[in-house]
Amino acid sequence: MNAPVPFSPAPIPPIAPMPRECNHTLHLILSLVTCGFWLFVWPFVAFSVSSKNKSAQARYAAEMTNYQREYALWAQSQGSQR
């Protein structure tokens, strides 16, 4: 006889990342205060924030795919116990 499988909790879904934002108002003020010297830094900061957001979204998409697969396996195992 097959022994019943003990109850297992459902997988926990991943948490969606909070997008970061570049504070353009601050960079504009810094550019004015430094007589335009901050204009050379601003694009690099904006690009850095954008690339971090894209990588966080890609990581979340991969984690969500993994979660969906794990949840389907979990649901299937829960259905077989009944």
Order of alpha helices (4+ residues) and beta strands (2+ residues): alpha-alpha
